[in-house]
Amino acid sequence: MSTVEKAIKHLLKDVSKERIVTLKPSSFRFWKTYDGISRCAEKVIAEILYEMEILKQKEGCNVTKISIVGYSLGGLISRNVIGQLYEMGFFDSVKPVVFCTFATPHVGVHFFRDHVFDKVANVVGKFILGVTGFQLFIADRDPLLVEMSKPSSIYFKGLECFEKRLLLANIKNDRSVAFYTSYITEHSPFDHWDKLKVKYLKDLPSSKIGGVMVRPKFVDLERSCRVETSGKPPDNIQEATSFVRRNKLVRYSVIIVAASILIPFYIPVILCLSSVVSLYTLVKVKFSSGPDILSHWKEVRSSVFGDGEVNAENAQRGEERRKERHELAKHESFKGDTSSFTEHGMENVLYAESRLHAKQSELYKQEGSKEDVGKEGLQSLSEETQISSVESDSSDSDKKPATSYLASFLKRKNPVDIDAAINDSIMKTHAAKLSVTDYSQFPLFTEDTKLAISEDQKQIIENLNKLSWEKIAVYHDSFNAHDGIVARRGEKTNPKGTSTVYLWVSIIRNHLSAQIIDPD
């Protein structure tokens, strides 16, 4: 999430009256994600409260507003966090503003194809991810995902308090989270890829990231359609596609080699290791308790929002958490933590399995449009947005000298050339498209694209869609779009993902700018 964090820091401070502070929780890394959504949420809340105390003690800052961004499972944890914060009365003191998820399985996880692999995955999957596995597969005794969607629940009421709710969903190449569950719909319209022509929102501006010219990949669901053809399938080529992805022979060679290694050796190790840890997690969660967030919140209300002193022990723990996050941030490029080990292993197997079944076209091409390639019109990012640190409000005369001095250095180190003003303007023109609730306007959302979802999943979809959402369909022709949607491996590694993230920030910029103009 470092790219998302950088984009927020760079682009929001000049449209916000308040100082922007970001927090990337580290309390549910490694196998801790197996502890269950609610337990992970409790740990995140504890981190938030610790940080609020540190900000008050060290910098004299009060937290007045909060926005929450969740990626993958983190989106479900975030929704649980919101429910618990709502129940605590947190939002009486701190105003909720924006909530957003990237590639989050809101409707749970289920495999729908009539293959042995999918059937086995549906049975085995819930047993190898600890408490979280049962919740994701909606196999827990009192389904948490169903409860979190009910309008009468604290989770729904808390989510309803936010001024803006957004979600981004990959239409393809996401090995972890399918489109239907991240978009909160019963439709899966992108399965027959060789008969589809995907269109993007019009006039999306070019960006130069890592020396590569790219465009954001927000899909226009009103213009994307089926194409009946007896010959060559629709040409859906994106710019800046890797050689392996473009070359059919190389791509299939890599898939075959990967499958021959992963399936007989790698996967048994993952399954055995994950099963053992899952059993341990089930026992641990049953006989241990999470942090006492209610008592902690009472202390925070007294020390941060009242006249009390910050608890010395809490302050020490807060400092320790800060140091831990700082150390983890240094090594974020290392993806060897155990939960990611399992996640990526299963992603690779799912990819190899889907390609070897050859359900997609033999002439499978990466999505995009030739009109996306080669267009220019790039503008430079303003100097202020190149500063990576979060600053308090100050005069322009205080900022410009340091900014101009650092601009060239930061451009070499982390070259992101994006015109935020143009992005803002473009997203204003497309705002209505993102809020469509009548899916009959989408040519690809037809009766034959509906999935055989369960009653629980149907209830989740109906309930969550009672809220107003801005929904963004995204297409990246990378091997793993689940990483790409947040440019998880860095700006240079995924320039298209980076440009998409920065365009997403413009939606938030527009919202905050409107508040400055009309605070009511």
C-alpha positions as CSV (number, residue, x, y, z in Angstrom):
1,M,0.0,0.0,0.0
2,S,3.0,2.3,-0.2
3,T,2.0,3.7,-3.6
4,V,-1.5,4.5,-2.2
5,E,0.0,6.2,0.8
6,K,2.4,8.3,-1.3
7,A,-0.4,9.4,-3.6
8,I,-2.5,10.4,-0.6
9,K,0.3,12.4,1.0
10,H,1.3,14.1,-2.3
11,L,-2.1,15.1,-3.6
12,L,-4.4,15.7,-0.6
13,K,-2.6,18.2,1.5
14,D,-3.2,21.1,-0.9
15,V,-7.0,20.5,-0.9
16,S,-7.4,19.8,2.8
17,K,-7.8,22.4,5.6
18,E,-6.4,19.9,8.0
19,R,-3.0,18.1,8.2
20,I,-3.0,14.7,6.6
21,V,-1.6,11.8,8.7
22,T,-1.5,8.3,7.3
23,L,-1.4,5.0,9.3
24,K,-0.6,1.6,7.8
25,P,-1.5,-0.9,10.6
26,S,1.0,-3.7,11.1
27,S,-0.8,-5.6,13.8
28,F,-2.3,-8.3,11.5
29,R,0.7,-9.2,9.4
30,F,2.1,-12.7,8.9
31,W,-0.2,-15.5,10.3
32,K,-2.2,-13.0,12.3
33,T,-4.6,-12.5,9.4
34,Y,-5.9,-16.0,10.2
35,D,-7.2,-14.8,13.6
36,G,-10.5,-13.7,12.1
37,I,-11.9,-10.4,10.8
38,S,-13.1,-9.2,14.1
39,R,-9.9,-9.9,16.0
40,C,-7.9,-8.2,13.4
41,A,-10.2,-5.2,13.5
42,E,-9.7,-4.9,17.3
43,K,-5.9,-4.8,16.8
44,V,-6.3,-2.1,14.1
45,I,-8.5,0.0,16.4
46,A,-5.8,-0.3,19.2
47,E,-3.2,1.0,16.7
48,I,-5.4,3.9,15.8
49,L,-5.9,4.8,19.4
50,Y,-2.2,4.5,20.2
51,E,-1.4,6.8,17.3
52,M,-4.0,9.4,18.4
53,E,-2.3,9.4,21.9
54,I,1.1,9.9,20.4
55,L,0.0,12.7,18.1
56,K,-1.5,14.4,21.1
57,Q,1.5,13.9,23.4
58,K,4.3,14.6,20.9
59,E,2.8,17.1,18.5
60,G,-0.3,18.5,20.3
61,C,-2.5,17.4,17.5
62,N,-6.1,16.2,17.8
63,V,-7.6,13.9,15.2
64,T,-10.8,15.5,14.0
65,K,-11.6,13.5,10.8
66,I,-10.9,9.9,9.6
67,S,-10.9,8.2,6.2
68,I,-10.3,4.5,5.8
69,V,-8.9,2.6,2.9
70,G,-8.8,-1.2,2.8
71,Y,-7.1,-3.5,0.3
72,S,-8.1,-7.1,-0.2
73,L,-9.0,-8.7,3.1
74,G,-8.1,-5.3,4.7
75,G,-11.4,-4.0,3.2
76,L,-13.4,-6.4,5.3
77,I,-11.3,-5.7,8.3
78,S,-11.9,-2.0,7.7
79,R,-15.7,-2.5,7.6
80,N,-15.5,-4.4,10.9
81,V,-13.3,-1.6,12.3
82,I,-15.9,0.9,11.3
83,G,-18.7,-1.0,13.1
84,Q,-16.8,-1.3,16.3
85,L,-15.8,2.4,16.2
86,Y,-19.5,3.3,15.6
87,E,-20.5,1.2,18.6
88,M,-17.9,2.8,20.8
89,G,-19.2,6.3,19.9
90,F,-15.9,7.1,18.2
91,F,-17.7,9.0,15.4
92,D,-19.2,11.4,18.0
93,S,-15.7,12.8,18.3
94,V,-14.1,12.1,15.0
95,K,-15.9,12.8,11.7
96,P,-15.9,9.9,9.1
97,V,-15.2,11.2,5.6
98,V,-14.1,8.7,2.9
99,F,-14.2,4.9,2.9
100,C,-12.7,3.0,0.0
101,T,-11.8,-0.6,-0.8
102,F,-9.5,-2.1,-3.4
103,A,-10.2,-5.6,-4.6
104,T,-12.0,-6.6,-1.5
105,P,-14.2,-9.8,-1.3
106,H,-17.3,-8.1,0.1
107,V,-19.5,-11.0,-0.9
108,G,-17.1,-13.7,0.3
109,V,-15.2,-16.2,-1.7
110,H,-16.7,-19.0,-3.9
111,F,-15.5,-20.7,-7.1
112,F,-18.3,-21.2,-9.6
113,R,-16.8,-23.2,-12.4
114,D,-17.8,-26.8,-12.9
115,H,-14.2,-28.1,-12.5
116,V,-12.8,-30.6,-10.0
117,F,-10.3,-27.9,-8.8
118,D,-13.0,-25.4,-8.0
119,K,-15.1,-27.9,-6.2
120,V,-12.2,-29.0,-4.1
121,A,-11.2,-25.4,-3.4
122,N,-14.7,-24.6,-2.1
123,V,-14.5,-27.5,0.3
124,V,-10.8,-27.2,1.4
125,G,-10.4,-23.4,1.3
126,K,-12.3,-22.6,4.5
127,F,-10.0,-25.0,6.5
128,I,-6.6,-23.6,5.5
129,L,-7.1,-19.9,6.4
130,G,-7.9,-20.2,10.1
131,V,-10.9,-18.4,11.5
132,T,-10.8,-16.0,8.6
133,G,-11.2,-18.9,6.1
134,F,-14.6,-19.9,7.5
135,Q,-15.7,-16.2,7.4
136,L,-14.5,-15.7,3.8
137,F,-16.3,-18.8,2.6
138,I,-19.4,-17.9,4.6
139,A,-19.1,-21.2,6.5
140,D,-19.0,-19.8,10.1
141,R,-21.9,-20.7,12.4
142,D,-23.3,-17.1,12.4
143,P,-22.0,-15.8,9.1
144,L,-20.1,-12.6,9.9
145,L,-20.2,-11.2,6.3
146,V,-24.0,-11.5,6.4
147,E,-24.2,-9.8,9.7
148,M,-21.9,-7.0,8.6
149,S,-24.2,-6.3,5.6
150,K,-27.5,-6.0,7.6
151,P,-28.9,-2.4,7.8
152,S,-29.6,-2.9,11.5
153,S,-26.0,-3.8,12.3
154,I,-23.4,-1.5,13.7
155,Y,-21.2,-2.2,10.7
156,F,-23.8,-0.9,8.2
157,K,-24.7,2.0,10.4
158,G,-21.1,3.0,10.8
159,L,-20.5,2.7,7.0
160,E,-23.5,4.8,6.4
161,C,-21.9,7.7,8.4
162,F,-19.2,8.2,5.8
163,E,-19.7,11.0,3.3
164,K,-18.3,9.0,0.4
165,R,-17.9,5.3,-0.2
166,L,-15.8,4.0,-3.1
167,L,-14.7,0.6,-4.3
168,L,-12.3,-0.5,-7.1
169,A,-12.7,-4.0,-8.6
170,N,-10.5,-5.8,-11.1
171,I,-12.5,-7.1,-14.1
172,K,-9.8,-9.8,-14.9
173,N,-6.4,-11.3,-13.9
174,D,-7.2,-11.0,-10.1
175,R,-6.2,-14.4,-8.8
176,S,-7.5,-13.7,-5.3
177,V,-10.7,-11.7,-5.5
178,A,-13.2,-12.1,-8.4
179,F,-15.0,-9.2,-10.0
180,Y,-18.4,-10.1,-8.7
181,T,-17.4,-10.0,-5.0
182,S,-15.3,-6.9,-5.1
183,Y,-17.9,-5.0,-7.2
184,I,-20.8,-6.3,-5.1
185,T,-22.8,-7.8,-7.8
186,E,-24.2,-11.1,-8.9
187,H,-22.9,-10.6,-12.4
188,S,-19.6,-12.0,-13.8
189,P,-19.6,-10.4,-17.2
190,F,-15.9,-10.8,-18.2
191,D,-15.7,-14.6,-18.4
192,H,-15.9,-15.0,-22.2
193,W,-12.9,-12.7,-22.9
194,D,-12.4,-13.5,-26.6
195,K,-15.9,-12.0,-27.3
196,L,-15.5,-8.8,-25.4
197,K,-14.4,-5.3,-26.3
198,V,-13.5,-3.3,-23.3
199,K,-13.7,0.5,-23.3
200,Y,-12.2,3.0,-20.9
201,L,-13.6,6.2,-19.6
202,K,-13.1,8.8,-22.3
203,D,-10.2,11.3,-22.3
204,L,-8.2,9.8,-19.4
205,P,-4.9,11.7,-19.4
206,S,-1.5,10.2,-20.1
207,S,1.1,10.0,-17.3
208,K,4.8,9.4,-17.3
209,I,5.8,7.0,-14.6
210,G,9.2,5.5,-14.4
211,G,9.9,6.8,-17.9
212,V,6.8,5.0,-19.4
213,M,3.8,6.7,-20.9
214,V,0.6,5.1,-19.5
215,R,-3.0,5.9,-19.0
216,P,-5.2,5.0,-16.0
217,K,-7.4,1.9,-16.6
218,F,-10.9,2.9,-15.4
219,V,-13.3,0.7,-17.4
220,D,-16.4,2.3,-18.9
221,L,-19.1,-0.3,-18.3
222,E,-21.6,1.7,-20.4
223,R,-19.5,1.4,-23.5
224,S,-17.9,-2.0,-23.1
225,C,-19.7,-4.6,-25.0
226,R,-19.8,-8.1,-26.7
227,V,-18.4,-8.4,-30.2
228,E,-19.7,-11.2,-32.4
229,T,-16.8,-12.3,-34.6
230,S,-15.9,-15.5,-36.5
231,G,-12.3,-14.5,-37.0
232,K,-9.8,-12.7,-34.9
233,P,-11.1,-11.8,-31.4
234,P,-11.3,-8.1,-30.3
235,D,-8.0,-6.4,-30.1
236,N,-7.6,-5.4,-26.4
237,I,-4.0,-4.4,-26.2
238,Q,-2.6,-2.2,-23.5
239,E,0.5,-0.1,-23.6
240,A,3.6,-1.0,-21.5
241,T,2.8,-4.7,-21.4
242,S,5.7,-7.0,-20.5
243,F,7.3,-9.3,-23.1
244,V,6.1,-12.4,-21.3
245,R,2.5,-11.2,-21.4
246,R,2.7,-10.2,-25.1
247,N,4.4,-13.3,-26.4
248,K,2.0,-16.3,-26.5
249,L,4.7,-18.9,-26.7
250,V,6.8,-17.6,-23.8
251,R,3.7,-17.1,-21.7
252,Y,2.4,-20.6,-22.1
253,S,5.9,-22.0,-21.5
254,V,6.2,-20.1,-18.2
255,I,2.7,-21.4,-17.2
256,I,3.6,-25.0,-17.9
257,V,6.9,-24.8,-16.1
258,A,5.2,-23.0,-13.1
259,A,2.4,-25.6,-13.0
260,S,4.9,-28.5,-13.1
261,I,6.7,-27.1,-10.1
262,L,3.9,-25.5,-8.1
263,I,1.3,-28.3,-8.2
264,P,3.4,-31.3,-7.1
265,F,5.9,-29.6,-4.7
266,Y,5.0,-26.0,-3.7
267,I,1.3,-26.4,-3.1
268,P,1.5,-29.5,-0.8
269,V,3.9,-27.6,1.4
270,I,1.7,-24.5,1.5
271,L,-1.4,-26.6,2.3
272,C,0.3,-28.5,5.1
273,L,1.8,-25.5,6.7
274,S,-1.3,-23.4,6.4
275,S,-3.5,-26.2,7.8
276,V,-1.2,-26.6,10.9
277,V,-1.3,-22.8,11.5
278,S,-5.1,-22.7,11.0
279,L,-5.6,-25.3,13.7
280,Y,-3.3,-23.4,16.0
281,T,-5.2,-20.2,15.2
282,L,-8.6,-21.7,16.0
283,V,-7.3,-22.8,19.4
284,K,-5.5,-19.5,20.1
285,V,-8.5,-17.3,19.3
286,K,-10.9,-19.5,21.4
287,F,-8.7,-19.3,24.5
288,S,-7.3,-15.8,24.2
289,S,-8.8,-12.4,24.1
290,G,-8.1,-9.3,22.0
291,P,-7.1,-5.8,23.2
292,D,-9.5,-4.0,25.5
293,I,-10.4,-1.3,23.1
294,L,-13.4,0.0,25.1
295,S,-11.2,0.8,28.1
296,H,-8.6,2.2,25.8
297,W,-11.1,4.5,24.1
298,K,-12.2,5.8,27.5
299,E,-8.6,6.8,28.2
300,V,-8.3,8.4,24.8
301,R,-11.5,10.5,25.3
302,S,-10.0,11.7,28.5
303,S,-6.5,12.4,27.3
304,V,-7.0,13.5,23.7
305,F,-10.4,15.1,23.8
306,G,-10.5,16.1,27.4
307,D,-8.1,17.5,30.0
308,G,-6.5,14.3,31.1
309,E,-2.9,13.1,30.6
310,V,-1.8,10.5,28.1
311,N,-1.2,7.2,29.8
312,A,2.5,6.7,29.9
313,E,2.3,2.9,29.2
314,N,0.0,3.6,26.2
315,A,2.5,6.2,24.9
316,Q,5.3,3.7,25.1
317,R,3.3,1.1,23.2
318,G,2.4,3.7,20.7
319,E,6.1,4.6,20.1
320,E,6.9,0.9,19.8
321,R,4.2,0.5,17.2
322,R,5.5,3.4,15.2
323,K,9.0,1.9,15.2
324,E,7.6,-1.4,14.1
325,R,5.8,0.2,11.2
326,H,8.8,2.1,10.3
327,E,11.0,-1.0,10.1
328,L,8.4,-2.9,8.1
329,A,8.1,0.0,5.7
330,K,11.8,-0.3,5.0
331,H,11.4,-3.9,3.9
332,E,8.0,-3.6,2.2
333,S,9.4,-4.8,-1.1
334,F,10.1,-8.1,0.6
335,K,7.1,-10.3,0.1
336,G,8.3,-13.3,2.1
337,D,6.0,-13.0,5.1
338,T,4.1,-16.3,5.6
339,S,0.6,-15.1,4.8
340,S,1.7,-13.7,1.5
341,F,3.6,-16.9,0.9
342,T,0.3,-18.8,1.1
343,E,-1.6,-16.1,-0.8
344,H,0.8,-15.9,-3.8
345,G,1.2,-19.7,-3.9
346,M,-2.6,-20.1,-4.3
347,E,-2.8,-17.3,-6.8
348,N,-0.2,-19.0,-9.0
349,V,-2.0,-22.3,-8.8
350,L,-5.3,-20.7,-9.7
351,Y,-3.7,-19.0,-12.7
352,A,-1.9,-22.1,-14.0
353,E,-5.1,-24.1,-13.5
354,S,-7.3,-21.6,-15.4
355,R,-4.9,-21.4,-18.3
356,L,-4.3,-25.1,-18.6
357,H,-8.0,-25.7,-18.8
358,A,-8.0,-23.3,-21.8
359,K,-11.4,-22.0,-21.0
360,Q,-10.3,-18.7,-22.4
361,S,-9.5,-18.1,-26.0
362,E,-6.3,-19.6,-27.4
363,L,-5.7,-16.2,-28.9
364,Y,-6.0,-14.5,-25.5
365,K,-4.8,-11.0,-25.7
366,Q,-4.3,-8.4,-23.0
367,E,-7.1,-5.9,-22.5
368,G,-6.8,-2.4,-23.6
369,S,-7.4,-0.2,-26.6
370,K,-5.1,1.0,-29.3
371,E,-6.5,4.4,-28.7
372,D,-4.8,4.2,-25.3
373,V,-1.4,3.8,-26.9
374,G,0.7,6.7,-28.0
375,K,-1.5,9.6,-27.0
376,E,0.2,12.3,-25.2
377,G,-0.7,15.6,-23.5
378,L,1.3,15.0,-20.3
379,Q,1.6,17.7,-17.8
380,S,3.9,17.7,-14.8
381,L,2.9,17.1,-11.2
382,S,2.9,20.3,-9.1
383,E,6.0,20.7,-7.0
384,E,4.1,20.4,-3.8
385,T,2.9,16.9,-4.6
386,Q,6.5,15.7,-4.9
387,I,7.1,16.1,-1.2
388,S,6.8,12.7,0.5
389,S,6.5,14.0,4.1
390,V,3.2,15.1,5.6
391,E,3.4,18.7,6.7
392,S,1.3,21.1,8.7
393,D,-0.3,24.1,6.9
394,S,2.2,26.8,6.2
395,S,2.5,29.7,3.8
396,D,3.5,29.2,0.2
397,S,6.7,31.2,0.8
398,D,7.7,28.6,3.4
399,K,7.2,25.7,1.1
400,K,8.6,26.8,-2.3
401,P,12.3,26.9,-1.5
402,A,12.5,23.4,-0.1
403,T,10.1,22.0,-2.7
404,S,12.0,23.4,-5.7
405,Y,15.3,22.1,-4.3
406,L,13.9,18.6,-3.7
407,A,11.8,18.3,-6.9
408,S,14.6,17.1,-9.2
409,F,16.0,14.7,-6.6
410,L,12.6,13.1,-5.9
411,K,11.8,13.0,-9.6
412,R,15.0,10.9,-10.2
413,K,14.3,8.7,-7.2
414,N,10.6,8.2,-7.7
415,P,9.6,9.6,-11.1
416,V,5.9,10.2,-11.2
417,D,4.7,12.9,-13.6
418,I,1.0,13.3,-13.3
419,D,-1.1,16.5,-13.6
420,A,-3.4,16.4,-10.7
421,A,-5.5,19.3,-11.9
422,I,-6.3,17.6,-15.2
423,N,-7.1,14.3,-13.4
424,D,-9.4,16.3,-11.1
425,S,-11.2,17.9,-14.1
426,I,-11.6,14.6,-15.9
427,M,-13.1,12.8,-12.9
428,K,-15.6,15.5,-12.4
429,T,-17.0,14.8,-15.8
430,H,-17.2,11.1,-15.1
431,A,-18.6,11.3,-11.6
432,A,-22.1,10.3,-12.7
433,K,-20.9,7.1,-14.4
434,L,-19.4,5.8,-11.2
435,S,-22.6,6.1,-9.2
436,V,-24.9,4.1,-11.6
437,T,-27.1,1.7,-9.7
438,D,-29.2,0.5,-12.7
439,Y,-27.0,-2.3,-14.2
440,S,-29.3,-2.6,-17.1
441,Q,-27.4,0.3,-18.6
442,F,-24.3,-1.9,-18.8
443,P,-24.4,-4.1,-22.0
444,L,-22.4,-6.8,-20.4
445,F,-24.6,-7.2,-17.4
446,T,-27.2,-9.6,-18.8
447,E,-29.1,-12.6,-17.4
448,D,-26.6,-15.1,-18.8
449,T,-23.8,-13.4,-16.8
450,K,-25.5,-13.9,-13.4
451,L,-23.8,-16.4,-11.1
452,A,-25.5,-19.1,-9.1
453,I,-24.9,-17.3,-5.8
454,S,-26.1,-18.6,-2.5
455,E,-28.9,-17.0,-0.5
456,D,-26.4,-15.5,2.0
457,Q,-24.4,-13.9,-0.9
458,K,-27.6,-12.6,-2.4
459,Q,-28.5,-11.0,0.9
460,I,-25.1,-9.4,1.2
461,I,-25.3,-7.9,-2.3
462,E,-28.8,-6.5,-1.7
463,N,-28.0,-5.0,1.6
464,L,-24.7,-3.4,0.7
465,N,-26.2,-1.9,-2.5
466,K,-28.7,0.0,-0.4
467,L,-25.8,2.3,0.4
468,S,-24.6,4.8,-2.2
469,W,-21.3,3.7,-3.8
470,E,-19.0,5.0,-6.4
471,K,-17.9,1.8,-8.1
472,I,-14.8,1.7,-10.4
473,A,-14.1,-1.3,-12.6
474,V,-10.3,-1.6,-13.4
475,Y,-8.4,-3.6,-16.0
476,H,-4.7,-4.3,-15.8
477,D,-3.1,-6.8,-18.2
478,S,-0.5,-7.9,-15.6
479,F,0.1,-11.4,-14.4
480,N,-1.5,-10.6,-11.1
481,A,-3.9,-7.6,-11.1
482,H,-4.6,-8.1,-7.4
483,D,-1.2,-6.6,-6.8
484,G,-1.4,-4.2,-9.7
485,I,-4.6,-2.4,-8.6
486,V,-2.6,-0.7,-5.8
487,A,0.8,-0.9,-7.5
488,R,1.8,-3.0,-4.5
489,R,5.3,-3.7,-5.8
490,G,6.1,0.0,-6.5
491,E,5.5,2.7,-9.0
492,K,8.2,1.6,-11.5
493,T,7.2,-2.0,-11.4
494,N,3.5,-1.2,-12.2
495,P,3.2,2.2,-13.9
496,K,-0.4,1.5,-15.0
497,G,-1.4,0.7,-11.5
498,T,0.3,3.8,-10.2
499,S,-1.6,6.0,-12.7
500,T,-4.8,4.4,-11.7
501,V,-4.1,5.0,-8.0
502,Y,-3.4,8.7,-8.6
503,L,-6.6,9.1,-10.7
504,W,-8.5,7.6,-7.8
505,V,-7.0,10.2,-5.4
506,S,-8.5,12.9,-7.7
507,I,-12.0,11.6,-6.8
508,I,-11.1,12.3,-3.2
509,R,-9.5,15.6,-4.0
510,N,-12.7,16.8,-5.7
511,H,-14.7,15.8,-2.7
512,L,-12.4,17.6,-0.3
513,S,-12.2,20.7,-2.6
514,A,-16.0,20.9,-2.6
515,Q,-16.1,20.9,1.2
516,I,-13.7,23.8,1.3
517,I,-15.9,25.8,-1.2
518,D,-19.2,24.8,0.5
519,P,-18.5,23.5,4.0
520,D,-22.2,22.8,4.6
